[in-house]
Amino acid sequence: MWNNPLPESSPLPLWFQIAERLRAAIADGTFSAGETLPSESQLNRTFGISRATSRAALDSLERDGLIIRKSGKGSVVLGPRVEQPASEMYGFSDDMRRRGHRPSYQTVHAGRGKASPEISEALQIRINSPVYHSRRILKADDQPVGVALSWIPVDIFKGTPPTAEDLNRNSLYRWLSEKCDVKLVGARETIEAAIVDEMMSVELDVRPTTGVLVVRRRSHTADGTPAEYAVLYFRSDRYRLHLETGLAGRS
């Protein structure tokens, strides 16, 4: 049981022992995703420890992406991270389904804009050229895992581009394929880390100083024509990228 008395003879720090107890309780389902862990004051009473010790234990679980601390709600258990191979090209919707998650979108903005220098370089169009721009919150099982900013040259669309309602209902890549006969077959990506701003912290339901994974992606069609430039921000506690490489030589 997670709340059994701690062994007095253990050389391990108290906060570490408590964190391991809670970690095991999350792993065996005692505390499942969406449930709240015992509060700092409850841990203090259960184990006879100080507030600093219980806080250190919960901080450890938060750093490892097992919980999220919410004001007024406590320490909420998170589900397992969504893992994406960095070497594979998938739309968010298809990727979530193949991993057993239910994808959904919340479109914050969809409409025309002008290409900034960064966008014009990525899409190989002139600065201030008209582009279609969207901002969407990406969700897995109704929980926000990322924010996607996308820019597409307007001449790709055959007629009217997708509305916010269209993007809420379906994948952007699927819409391009079905409505415009545009298929994105590859992309070049860069991955870095950043801190969320105030707006994005609300969208992702995280603290304003939380770190995120940033993926900058230029997608292209079969003939190599750039068709989309996207910047995707993923919660580091809910999303993980992995990459497998071969050894160039032997030492």
PyMOL commands that set and color helices and strands:
alter all, ss='L'
color gray80, all
select helices_A, chain A and resi 14-27+40-47+51-63+92-98+117-123+154-156+164-169+172-180+198-204
alter helices_A, ss='H'
color red, helices_A
select strands_A, chain A and resi 67-70+74-77+82-85+103-114+130-140+143-153+186-195+211-220+226-235+239-242
alter strands_A, ss='S'
color yellow, strands_A
deselect
rebuild
show_as cartoon
